[in-house]
């Protein structure tokens, strides 16, 4: 299995487009997968630079209903005419940040005819499964960072019911992809105990001085599992460096243009 970072906030070398967002391309024995699309069409330019033909993607997944993960969906549709896109049925609910800014994905895309809406669990085949884990206990606290959702006309704190995770099983390994881990990266790791976890930790709002103990506790809990971690985007670069000093080789960064072989 190989995983290319098509888009992230930073780049591993010059010449790549960057933005606040995440997009990954995964090749397994049976599938060519697009996981998230970033905020715009920037991931497409990076895919071309990396020699990746997006028209050959056979399955796409949106991790949750925020623009920095689904804003490039129309650009993907323009380049790929066949791949279904799996997303949680709550992904198109109106989402807002703490300032009241709309951070949702374009609701007109609902009429594309390419979307498959998921609930709590969907097994696609022997290799791929999707989970939202909404019924599972969240033992470890996580912050909504002031994010809101409008559900049925009621504006409330987002519980991230629209967030889902892709589990890939290949060659005896279990690889979990999480866009932002809004439900808590420690909870998610505990639920699945994957061999590899790839995705954001959503620690970017934590202060490495004020919240140092919170981050030290998180590193300790994550190291208690046998999981190898790859992170970026909403983890924050300063927060990553803090965690890296504690987690060493168990933690690596996902910059635009990087490639992981598993």
FITI-246358 format. One record per residue: x, y, z of N, C-alpha, C, O in turn; residue in three letters; residue number from 0. Coordinates in steps of 0.05 Angstrom, whole numbers, padded with zeros to 5 digits. Layout:
n.x;n.y;n.z;ca.x;ca.y;ca.z;c.x;c.y;c.z;o.x;o.y;o.z;residuo;num
X;Y;Z;X;Y;Z;X;Y;Z;X;Y;Z;ALA;NUM
...
! end
This chain:
n.x;n.y;n.z;ca.x;ca.y;ca.z;c.x;c.y;c.z;o.x;o.y;o.z;residuo;num
00017;-00024;00000;00000;00000;00000;00018;00025;00000;00038;00026;00014;UNK;0
00009;00045;-00016;00024;00070;-00017;00004;00093;-00013;-00019;00092;-00022;UNK;1
00012;00113;00002;-00005;00136;00008;00011;00161;00000;00032;00166;00010;UNK;2
-00001;00177;-00018;00010;00202;-00026;-00005;00225;-00013;-00030;00224;-00012;UNK;3
00008;00245;-00002;-00005;00269;00008;-00008;00288;-00016;00011;00301;-00024;UNK;4
-00032;00290;-00026;-00037;00308;-00049;-00040;00337;-00039;-00034;00356;-00054;UNK;5
-00048;00341;-00014;-00051;00368;-00005;-00050;00368;00026;-00062;00352;00039;UNK;6
-00036;00388;00036;-00034;00393;00065;-00025;00422;00068;-00019;00435;00048;UNK;7
-00025;00432;00092;-00018;00460;00097;00010;00467;00089;00016;00490;00083;UNK;8
00028;00447;00088;00057;00452;00082;00065;00433;00059;00049;00416;00051;UNK;9
00089;00437;00049;00099;00419;00028;00127;00409;00034;00142;00423;00048;UNK;10
00133;00386;00024;00159;00374;00029;00181;00385;00011;00205;00382;00016;UNK;11
00172;00400;-00011;00191;00413;-00029;00177;00434;-00044;00152;00435;-00044;UNK;12
00192;00451;-00058;00180;00473;-00073;00165;00462;-00097;00170;00440;-00107;UNK;13
00146;00478;-00107;00132;00470;-00131;00104;00458;-00127;00089;00455;-00146;UNK;14
00097;00452;-00101;00071;00442;-00095;00053;00464;-00085;00062;00483;-00072;UNK;15
00027;00462;-00091;00007;00480;-00080;00001;00471;-00051;00001;00447;-00045;UNK;16
-00003;00491;-00034;-00010;00485;-00006;-00034;00502;00002;-00038;00524;-00010;UNK;17
-00049;00493;00021;-00072;00508;00032;-00080;00494;00058;-00072;00472;00063;UNK;18
-00097;00508;00074;-00107;00495;00098;-00127;00474;00089;-00150;00480;00083;UNK;19
-00118;00449;00088;-00136;00428;00079;-00120;00401;00078;-00097;00400;00085;UNK;20
-00135;00380;00070;-00122;00354;00069;-00134;00338;00046;-00158;00338;00042;UNK;21
-00116;00325;00031;-00125;00306;00010;-00103;00285;00008;-00079;00291;00006;UNK;22
-00112;00259;00008;-00094;00237;00006;-00102;00219;-00017;-00126;00216;-00023;UNK;23
-00082;00207;-00030;-00088;00187;-00051;-00075;00161;-00042;-00052;00160;-00034;UNK;24
-00090;00139;-00043;-00081;00113;-00033;-00084;00092;-00055;-00105;00090;-00068;UNK;25
-00063;00077;-00059;-00064;00054;-00077;-00061;00029;-00060;-00041;00025;-00047;UNK;26
-00080;00011;-00062;-00079;-00015;-00049;-00077;-00037;-00071;-00075;-00030;-00095;UNK;27
-00078;-00062;-00063;-00078;-00083;-00083;-00102;-00082;-00102;-00100;-00090;-00125;UNK;28
-00125;-00072;-00091;-00150;-00073;-00106;-00162;-00046;-00113;-00179;-00045;-00130;UNK;29
-00152;-00025;-00101;-00165;00001;-00104;-00146;00024;-00108;-00123;00024;-00100;UNK;30
-00157;00045;-00121;-00144;00071;-00122;-00164;00090;-00109;-00186;00095;-00119;UNK;31
-00156;00101;-00086;-00174;00115;-00068;-00166;00144;-00066;-00143;00151;-00062;UNK;32
-00186;00162;-00067;-00182;00190;-00059;-00196;00195;-00032;-00220;00190;-00029;UNK;33
-00180;00203;-00013;-00191;00209;00014;-00189;00239;00018;-00167;00250;00023;UNK;34
-00211;00253;00017;-00214;00282;00020;-00202;00296;-00004;-00185;00286;-00019;UNK;35
-00211;00322;-00008;-00204;00337;-00032;-00192;00364;-00026;-00190;00381;-00044;UNK;36
-00186;00370;-00001;-00176;00397;00006;-00198;00417;00002;-00222;00410;00000;UNK;37
-00191;00443;00001;-00210;00464;00000;-00216;00474;-00028;-00235;00489;-00032;UNK;38
-00200;00466;-00048;-00202;00477;-00075;-00192;00456;-00095;-00191;00432;-00088;UNK;39
-00186;00465;-00119;-00175;00446;-00139;-00145;00443;-00137;-00133;00431;-00154;UNK;40
-00132;00454;-00116;-00103;00453;-00113;-00092;00424;-00113;-00071;00419;-00123;UNK;41
-00108;00406;-00101;-00098;00378;-00100;-00095;00366;-00128;-00079;00347;-00131;UNK;42
-00110;00375;-00147;-00109;00365;-00174;-00082;00372;-00187;-00070;00355;-00200;UNK;43
-00073;00397;-00183;-00047;00405;-00194;-00025;00388;-00181;-00006;00380;-00195;UNK;44
-00027;00383;-00156;-00007;00367;-00142;-00007;00338;-00151;00014;00326;-00154;UNK;45
-00031;00328;-00156;-00033;00300;-00166;-00019;00298;-00193;-00005;00278;-00198;UNK;46
-00023;00318;-00210;-00010;00317;-00237;00020;00318;-00234;00034;00304;-00248;UNK;47
00029;00335;-00216;00058;00337;-00211;00070;00310;-00201;00093;00304;-00208;UNK;48
00054;00296;-00186;00063;00270;-00175;00058;00247;-00194;00065;00224;-00188;UNK;49
00047;00252;-00217;00042;00231;-00237;00018;00214;-00230;00016;00191;-00239;UNK;50
-00001;00225;-00215;-00025;00210;-00207;-00049;00219;-00225;-00055;00242;-00227;UNK;51
-00061;00199;-00237;-00084;00204;-00255;-00110;00201;-00239;-00118;00179;-00233;UNK;52
-00122;00223;-00232;-00147;00223;-00216;-00170;00210;-00230;-00189;00201;-00217;UNK;53
-00169;00208;-00257;-00191;00195;-00271;-00192;00165;-00266;-00213;00153;-00271;UNK;54
-00171;00154;-00255;-00170;00125;-00250;-00178;00118;-00221;-00179;00095;-00214;UNK;55
-00183;00138;-00204;-00193;00133;-00177;-00220;00118;-00180;-00237;00125;-00195;UNK;56
-00223;00096;-00164;-00247;00081;-00165;-00266;00085;-00141;-00289;00078;-00142;UNK;57
-00255;00096;-00119;-00271;00102;-00096;-00260;00128;-00083;-00236;00131;-00080;UNK;58
-00278;00146;-00076;-00271;00170;-00061;-00286;00171;-00035;-00309;00161;-00033;UNK;59
-00273;00182;-00015;-00285;00184;00012;-00281;00212;00022;-00260;00224;00020;UNK;60
-00303;00224;00033;-00300;00249;00048;-00302;00243;00078;-00321;00229;00087;UNK;61
-00282;00252;00093;-00281;00245;00121;-00302;00259;00138;-00313;00248;00157;UNK;62
-00309;00284;00130;-00330;00299;00144;-00338;00323;00128;-00327;00328;00106;UNK;63
-00358;00338;00138;-00371;00359;00122;-00359;00386;00124;-00374;00406;00124;UNK;64
-00333;00389;00125;-00320;00415;00126;-00306;00422;00100;-00296;00403;00086;UNK;65
-00306;00447;00092;-00297;00455;00066;-00268;00448;00060;-00260;00443;00038;UNK;66
-00251;00448;00082;-00223;00442;00077;-00217;00413;00072;-00194;00405;00067;UNK;67
-00238;00397;00072;-00236;00368;00064;-00254;00361;00041;-00249;00341;00027;UNK;68
-00274;00378;00035;-00292;00372;00013;-00295;00394;-00007;-00312;00392;-00025;UNK;69
-00280;00416;-00004;-00283;00439;-00022;-00274;00434;-00050;-00282;00448;-00068;UNK;70
-00258;00413;-00054;-00248;00406;-00081;-00265;00385;-00095;-00256;00374;-00115;UNK;71
-00288;00379;-00084;-00304;00356;-00095;-00313;00361;-00123;-00311;00343;-00140;UNK;72
-00321;00386;-00130;-00330;00391;-00157;-00306;00389;-00177;-00310;00380;-00199;UNK;73
-00282;00396;-00168;-00259;00393;-00185;-00253;00363;-00190;-00245;00356;-00212;UNK;74
-00258;00347;-00170;-00254;00318;-00174;-00275;00307;-00194;-00268;00291;-00211;UNK;75
-00300;00316;-00191;-00320;00307;-00210;-00313;00315;-00239;-00320;00300;-00258;UNK;76
-00300;00337;-00242;-00292;00346;-00269;-00271;00328;-00281;-00268;00327;-00306;UNK;77
-00255;00315;-00265;-00233;00299;-00274;-00239;00269;-00273;-00224;00253;-00285;UNK;78
-00259;00261;-00258;-00266;00233;-00255;-00296;00230;-00258;-00311;00243;-00243;UNK;79
-00305;00214;-00277;-00333;00213;-00284;-00347;00188;-00272;-00371;00185;-00276;UNK;80
-00333;00171;-00257;-00345;00146;-00249;-00344;00139;-00220;-00362;00125;-00210;UNK;81
-00323;00148;-00206;-00319;00139;-00178;-00342;00149;-00159;-00348;00173;-00159;UNK;82
-00354;00131;-00144;-00373;00140;-00124;-00358;00154;-00101;-00335;00148;-00095;UNK;83
-00372;00172;-00088;-00361;00187;-00065;-00377;00180;-00040;-00402;00185;-00039;UNK;84
-00364;00168;-00020;-00377;00160;00004;-00374;00182;00025;-00351;00191;00031;UNK;85
-00396;00191;00037;-00395;00211;00058;-00419;00206;00077;-00439;00195;00069;UNK;86
-00416;00215;00101;-00438;00211;00121;-00462;00227;00114;-00460;00249;00102;UNK;87
-00486;00217;00120;-00510;00230;00111;-00514;00258;00125;-00530;00274;00115;UNK;88
-00499;00263;00146;-00501;00290;00159;-00480;00309;00149;-00478;00332;00159;UNK;89
-00465;00301;00129;-00443;00318;00120;-00452;00345;00108;-00438;00365;00109;UNK;90
-00476;00346;00097;-00486;00370;00084;-00501;00388;00103;-00512;00409;00095;UNK;91
-00503;00381;00129;-00515;00400;00148;-00498;00425;00148;-00474;00424;00144;UNK;92
-00510;00449;00153;-00495;00473;00154;-00476;00473;00178;-00484;00468;00201;UNK;93
-00450;00478;00172;-00429;00478;00193;-00417;00506;00195;-00413;00519;00174;UNK;94
-00410;00514;00219;-00399;00541;00224;-00376;00540;00244;-00375;00522;00261;UNK;95
-00357;00559;00241;-00336;00560;00261;-00344;00579;00284;-00367;00588;00284;UNK;96
-00326;00584;00302;-00332;00599;00326;-00339;00628;00319;-00354;00641;00335;UNK;97
-00330;00638;00296;-00337;00665;00288;-00363;00666;00272;-00372;00688;00264;UNK;98
-00376;00643;00268;-00400;00642;00253;-00396;00640;00223;-00416;00641;00208;UNK;99
-00371;00636;00214;-00366;00632;00186;-00375;00605;00176;-00371;00585;00190;UNK;100
-00387;00604;00153;-00396;00579;00141;-00371;00563;00133;-00355;00572;00117;UNK;101
-00368;00539;00144;-00345;00522;00138;-00355;00495;00126;-00340;00475;00125;UNK;102
-00380;00495;00116;-00391;00471;00104;-00383;00467;00075;-00367;00482;00064;UNK;103
-00393;00445;00063;-00387;00440;00035;-00412;00447;00018;-00434;00448;00029;UNK;104
-00407;00453;-00007;-00427;00463;-00025;-00452;00445;-00026;-00449;00423;-00036;UNK;105
-00475;00454;-00016;-00498;00436;-00016;-00509;00429;-00044;-00523;00409;-00046;UNK;106
-00501;00444;-00064;-00511;00438;-00091;-00499;00411;-00101;-00510;00399;-00120;UNK;107
-00477;00403;-00089;-00464;00378;-00097;-00481;00353;-00090;-00476;00331;-00100;UNK;108
-00500;00357;-00072;-00517;00335;-00065;-00532;00323;-00089;-00538;00300;-00090;UNK;109
-00536;00340;-00109;-00551;00332;-00133;-00533;00320;-00154;-00542;00316;-00177;UNK;110
-00508;00314;-00148;-00489;00304;-00168;-00495;00277;-00179;-00487;00270;-00201;UNK;111
-00509;00261;-00163;-00515;00233;-00171;-00491;00214;-00166;-00492;00191;-00173;UNK;112
-00470;00225;-00153;-00445;00209;-00149;-00442;00202;-00119;-00423;00188;-00113;UNK;113
-00460;00211;-00102;-00456;00208;-00073;-00469;00184;-00062;-00492;00177;-00070;UNK;114
-00455;00170;-00044;-00467;00148;-00029;-00465;00156;00001;-00444;00159;00012;UNK;115
-00489;00158;00014;-00490;00168;00041;-00487;00144;00061;-00500;00123;00057;UNK;116
-00471;00148;00081;-00466;00126;00100;-00478;00133;00127;-00485;00156;00133;UNK;117
-00480;00112;00144;-00489;00115;00171;-00466;00107;00189;-00444;00119;00187;UNK;118
-00470;00088;00208;-00450;00083;00227;-00428;00064;00217;-00405;00066;00225;UNK;119
-00435;00045;00200;-00415;00026;00190;-00423;00016;00162;-00447;00010;00158;UNK;120
-00404;00015;00145;-00409;00004;00118;-00384;-00011;00109;-00362;00000;00107;UNK;121
-00388;-00037;00104;-00366;-00054;00093;-00368;-00053;00063;-00388;-00061;00051;UNK;122
-00348;-00042;00050;-00348;-00040;00021;-00339;-00066;00008;-00351;-00075;-00012;UNK;123
-00318;-00078;00019;-00309;-00104;00010;-00290;-00115;00031;-00289;-00104;00053;UNK;124
-00275;-00136;00025;-00258;-00148;00045;-00234;-00130;00052;-00220;-00135;00072;UNK;125
-00230;-00109;00037;-00207;-00091;00041;-00215;-00065;00055;-00200;-00054;00071;UNK;126
-00239;-00054;00048;-00247;-00027;00057;-00272;-00027;00074;-00292;-00040;00067;UNK;127
-00272;-00012;00096;-00295;-00008;00112;-00296;00021;00122;-00275;00033;00126;UNK;128
-00320;00031;00126;-00324;00058;00136;-00339;00057;00163;-00358;00042;00166;UNK;129
-00330;00074;00181;-00342;00075;00208;-00345;00104;00217;-00328;00121;00212;UNK;130
-00368;00110;00230;-00370;00136;00243;-00369;00135;00273;-00363;00155;00286;UNK;131
-00374;00111;00285;-00370;00106;00314;-00386;00125;00331;-00378;00131;00354;UNK;132
-00410;00133;00322;-00426;00152;00337;-00438;00140;00363;-00444;00155;00381;UNK;133
-00440;00114;00363;-00452;00101;00387;-00430;00093;00407;-00437;00083;00429;UNK;134
-00405;00097;00400;-00383;00088;00418;-00377;00110;00439;-00380;00134;00434;UNK;135
-00369;00100;00462;-00363;00119;00484;-00337;00134;00478;-00318;00123;00469;UNK;136
-00338;00160;00484;-00315;00177;00481;-00303;00182;00509;-00309;00201;00523;UNK;137
-00285;00163;00516;-00274;00164;00544;-00255;00187;00548;-00253;00198;00570;UNK;138
-00242;00196;00527;-00222;00217;00529;-00233;00243;00518;-00244;00243;00495;UNK;139
-00231;00265;00532;-00244;00290;00523;-00231;00300;00497;-00207;00297;00493;UNK;140
-00247;00314;00481;-00238;00327;00457;-00253;00353;00455;-00276;00355;00465;UNK;141
-00241;00373;00443;-00254;00400;00441;-00267;00404;00414;-00256;00397;00393;UNK;142
-00291;00416;00415;-00305;00423;00390;-00293;00449;00378;-00300;00457;00356;UNK;143
-00276;00463;00393;-00263;00488;00384;-00283;00508;00375;-00278;00524;00356;UNK;144
-00306;00509;00387;-00327;00528;00381;-00342;00523;00356;-00359;00539;00348;UNK;145
-00337;00500;00343;-00351;00493;00318;-00381;00487;00323;-00387;00475;00344;UNK;146
-00398;00495;00304;-00427;00493;00308;-00439;00478;00284;-00427;00478;00262;UNK;147
-00462;00467;00288;-00477;00454;00266;-00506;00462;00269;-00517;00464;00291;UNK;148
-00519;00467;00246;-00548;00473;00246;-00563;00448;00238;-00562;00439;00215;UNK;149
-00576;00436;00257;-00590;00410;00253;-00619;00415;00258;-00628;00418;00281;UNK;150
-00635;00414;00237;-00664;00418;00239;-00671;00446;00249;-00692;00450;00262;UNK;151
-00655;00466;00242;-00661;00494;00249;-00649;00502;00276;-00652;00525;00284;UNK;152
-00637;00482;00290;-00625;00488;00316;-00595;00489;00314;-00582;00470;00305;UNK;153
-00583;00512;00322;-00554;00516;00322;-00543;00506;00348;-00550;00516;00369;UNK;154
-00525;00486;00346;-00514;00474;00371;-00485;00467;00366;-00475;00467;00344;UNK;155
-00471;00461;00389;-00443;00453;00387;-00441;00427;00371;-00457;00409;00374;UNK;156
-00422;00427;00353;-00419;00404;00336;-00408;00380;00351;-00387;00381;00364;UNK;157
-00423;00357;00350;-00413;00332;00361;-00399;00315;00340;-00390;00293;00346;UNK;158
-00397;00326;00316;-00382;00313;00294;-00393;00285;00287;-00378;00266;00282;UNK;159
-00420;00283;00288;-00432;00258;00279;-00428;00253;00249;-00431;00231;00240;UNK;160
-00420;00274;00234;-00415;00271;00206;-00387;00261;00199;-00380;00258;00176;UNK;161
-00371;00257;00220;-00343;00248;00215;-00342;00217;00213;-00354;00203;00229;UNK;162
-00328;00208;00193;-00324;00179;00189;-00295;00172;00184;-00279;00190;00177;UNK;163
-00289;00147;00187;-00261;00137;00185;-00260;00114;00165;-00278;00097;00164;UNK;164
-00239;00113;00150;-00235;00092;00130;-00214;00072;00141;-00192;00079;00146;UNK;165
-00223;00047;00143;-00205;00026;00152;-00197;00008;00128;-00215;-00002;00115;UNK;166
-00171;00006;00123;-00161;-00010;00101;-00147;-00034;00113;-00128;-00031;00129;UNK;167
-00154;-00058;00105;-00142;-00083;00114;-00127;-00095;00090;-00140;-00103;00070;UNK;168
-00101;-00098;00093;-00085;-00109;00071;-00060;-00122;00082;-00046;-00111;00099;UNK;169
-00054;-00146;00072;-00030;-00160;00080;-00027;-00162;00110;-00004;-00160;00121;UNK;170
-00049;-00167;00124;-00048;-00171;00153;-00045;-00145;00169;-00043;-00146;00193;UNK;171
-00046;-00122;00155;-00044;-00096;00169;-00070;-00081;00168;-00085;-00084;00148;UNK;172
-00075;-00066;00189;-00100;-00049;00190;-00091;-00020;00190;-00078;-00011;00209;UNK;173
-00098;-00005;00169;-00090;00023;00167;-00116;00040;00168;-00135;00035;00153;UNK;174
-00116;00059;00187;-00140;00075;00191;-00134;00104;00182;-00113;00115;00188;UNK;175
-00152;00115;00166;-00150;00143;00157;-00171;00159;00170;-00195;00153;00169;UNK;176
-00163;00182;00181;-00180;00200;00195;-00174;00228;00186;-00151;00237;00187;UNK;177
-00194;00243;00177;-00189;00270;00168;-00179;00289;00189;-00156;00299;00187;UNK;178
-00195;00293;00210;-00187;00312;00231;-00189;00300;00259;-00180;00313;00278;UNK;179
-00200;00276;00262;-00202;00264;00289;-00216;00281;00308;-00207;00284;00331;UNK;180
-00238;00294;00300;-00253;00312;00317;-00264;00297;00342;-00269;00310;00363;UNK;181
-00269;00272;00339;-00280;00257;00362;-00258;00249;00382;-00263;00235;00402;UNK;182
-00234;00257;00376;-00211;00252;00394;-00193;00231;00384;-00202;00208;00382;UNK;183
-00168;00237;00378;-00150;00218;00366;-00145;00195;00385;-00140;00172;00377;UNK;184
-00145;00200;00411;-00141;00178;00431;-00164;00159;00430;-00161;00135;00431;UNK;185
-00189;00171;00430;-00212;00154;00428;-00212;00136;00403;-00217;00112;00404;UNK;186
-00205;00149;00380;-00205;00135;00355;-00184;00112;00355;-00190;00090;00345;UNK;187
-00161;00118;00366;-00140;00097;00367;-00149;00075;00385;-00144;00051;00379;UNK;188
-00162;00081;00407;-00171;00061;00426;-00193;00044;00413;-00194;00020;00418;UNK;189
-00211;00056;00398;-00232;00041;00385;-00222;00020;00365;-00232;-00002;00364;UNK;190
-00201;00028;00350;-00192;00011;00328;-00166;-00004;00333;-00161;-00025;00322;UNK;191
-00148;00008;00349;-00121;-00002;00353;-00108;-00010;00326;-00100;-00033;00323;UNK;192
-00107;00008;00307;-00096;00001;00281;-00066;-00002;00282;-00053;00008;00300;UNK;193
-00055;-00015;00262;-00026;-00016;00259;-00015;00012;00251;00006;00020;00260;UNK;194
-00030;00026;00235;-00022;00052;00226;-00047;00070;00227;-00069;00063;00219;UNK;195
-00043;00095;00237;-00064;00115;00236;-00053;00139;00221;-00032;00150;00227;UNK;196
-00068;00148;00201;-00060;00171;00184;-00082;00192;00186;-00105;00187;00179;UNK;197
-00074;00216;00194;-00094;00238;00194;-00087;00259;00214;-00068;00257;00230;UNK;198
-00103;00280;00214;-00099;00303;00233;-00108;00296;00261;-00125;00279;00265;UNK;199
-00095;00309;00280;-00101;00304;00309;-00119;00327;00320;-00129;00325;00342;UNK;200
-00122;00348;00305;-00137;00372;00314;-00126;00384;00340;-00142;00389;00359;UNK;201
-00100;00387;00342;-00087;00399;00365;-00079;00428;00360;-00066;00440;00377;UNK;202
-00086;00439;00336;-00075;00465;00328;-00083;00487;00346;-00070;00508;00347;UNK;203
-00105;00484;00361;-00114;00505;00380;-00101;00503;00407;-00104;00520;00424;UNK;204
-00085;00481;00412;-00072;00478;00437;-00046;00495;00437;-00032;00496;00417;UNK;205
-00040;00507;00460;-00016;00523;00463;00006;00504;00475;00001;00491;00495;UNK;206
00029;00504;00462;00050;00485;00471;00061;00491;00498;00074;00474;00510;UNK;207
00056;00515;00509;00064;00522;00536;00040;00519;00555;00042;00504;00575;UNK;208
00019;00533;00549;-00005;00532;00567;-00016;00504;00569;-00025;00495;00591;UNK;209
-00017;00489;00547;-00030;00463;00545;-00009;00440;00544;-00015;00419;00534;UNK;210
00015;00446;00554;00036;00426;00551;00029;00400;00565;00035;00379;00554;UNK;211
00017;00401;00588;00010;00376;00602;-00011;00360;00587;-00010;00335;00586;UNK;212
-00030;00374;00575;-00050;00361;00558;-00037;00345;00536;-00044;00323;00530;UNK;213
-00017;00358;00523;-00004;00345;00500;00015;00323;00509;00017;00302;00496;UNK;214
00027;00326;00533;00044;00305;00543;00027;00280;00550;00035;00257;00544;UNK;215
00003;00285;00561;-00015;00263;00568;-00024;00249;00542;-00026;00225;00541;UNK;216
-00030;00265;00522;-00039;00253;00496;-00017;00236;00484;-00022;00214;00475;UNK;217
00008;00246;00484;00030;00230;00474;00033;00204;00489;00038;00183;00477;UNK;218
00031;00205;00515;00034;00181;00532;00012;00161;00525;00018;00137;00523;UNK;219
-00012;00170;00522;-00034;00152;00516;-00031;00140;00488;-00036;00116;00484;UNK;220
-00023;00156;00469;-00019;00146;00441;00003;00125;00440;00001;00106;00425;UNK;221
00024;00130;00455;00047;00111;00455;00040;00084;00469;00054;00065;00465;UNK;222
00018;00084;00484;00010;00059;00497;00000;00038;00477;-00001;00015;00483;UNK;223
-00008;00048;00453;-00016;00029;00432;00008;00023;00414;00029;00036;00416;UNK;224
00005;00002;00398;00027;-00006;00380;00026;00009;00353;00040;00002;00335;UNK;225
00008;00028;00351;00003;00042;00327;00026;00060;00318;00039;00073;00334;UNK;226
00031;00061;00292;00049;00080;00279;00032;00104;00269;00012;00099;00256;UNK;227
00040;00129;00275;00023;00152;00269;00036;00170;00248;00060;00174;00248;UNK;228
00019;00179;00229;00027;00199;00210;00006;00222;00212;-00018;00216;00210;UNK;229
00015;00246;00215;-00003;00268;00220;00005;00293;00206;00027;00295;00195;UNK;230
-00013;00313;00207;-00008;00339;00195;-00034;00355;00196;-00051;00350;00212;UNK;231
-00036;00375;00177;-00059;00392;00174;-00068;00405;00201;-00054;00423;00210;UNK;232
-00089;00395;00213;-00101;00408;00237;-00086;00401;00263;-00094;00410;00284;UNK;233
-00064;00385;00261;-00048;00380;00285;-00033;00405;00292;-00030;00411;00316;UNK;234
-00024;00420;00272;-00008;00444;00277;00022;00437;00277;00030;00417;00288;UNK;235
00038;00454;00265;00067;00448;00262;00081;00450;00289;00098;00433;00295;UNK;236
00075;00470;00305;00088;00473;00331;00080;00450;00349;00096;00439;00364;UNK;237
00054;00442;00347;00044;00421;00364;00056;00394;00355;00062;00377;00371;UNK;238
00060;00391;00329;00073;00367;00319;00101;00365;00330;00109;00343;00339;UNK;239
00116;00386;00329;00144;00386;00339;00145;00379;00369;00163;00364;00377;UNK;240
00126;00389;00384;00124;00382;00412;00119;00352;00416;00133;00339;00432;UNK;241
00100;00341;00401;00094;00313;00403;00117;00295;00393;00123;00274;00404;UNK;242
00130;00304;00371;00152;00289;00359;00174;00285;00379;00187;00264;00380;UNK;243
00180;00306;00395;00201;00304;00415;00195;00282;00436;00213;00271;00448;UNK;244
00169;00277;00440;00161;00256;00459;00156;00229;00447;00161;00208;00459;UNK;245
00148;00228;00421;00140;00204;00408;00161;00192;00389;00159;00169;00381;UNK;246
00181;00208;00383;00203;00198;00366;00194;00186;00340;00177;00198;00326;UNK;247
00204;00163;00334;00199;00150;00309;00171;00139;00305;00163;00130;00284;UNK;248
00155;00140;00326;00127;00131;00325;00109;00152;00312;00086;00146;00306;UNK;249
00119;00176;00307;00104;00198;00295;00119;00210;00272;00142;00217;00274;UNK;250
00105;00213;00249;00117;00226;00226;00097;00246;00214;00073;00245;00220;UNK;251
00108;00265;00198;00092;00286;00187;00083;00281;00158;00098;00269;00142;UNK;252
00058;00289;00152;00047;00287;00125;00048;00314;00111;00029;00329;00113;UNK;253
00069;00320;00097;00070;00345;00081;00062;00339;00052;00066;00317;00042;UNK;254
00052;00359;00039;00044;00356;00011;00068;00346;-00005;00090;00356;-00003;UNK;255
00063;00325;-00021;00084;00312;-00038;00097;00288;-00025;00112;00274;-00038;UNK;256
00092;00284;00001;00104;00261;00014;00090;00235;00007;00067;00235;-00001;UNK;257
00105;00213;00009;00095;00186;00002;00101;00167;00025;00124;00166;00034;UNK;258
00081;00152;00033;00085;00131;00053;00081;00104;00040;00062;00100;00025;UNK;259
00099;00086;00046;00096;00058;00037;00092;00041;00061;00108;00041;00080;UNK;260
00071;00025;00061;00063;00009;00085;00063;-00020;00077;00057;-00038;00093;UNK;261
! end
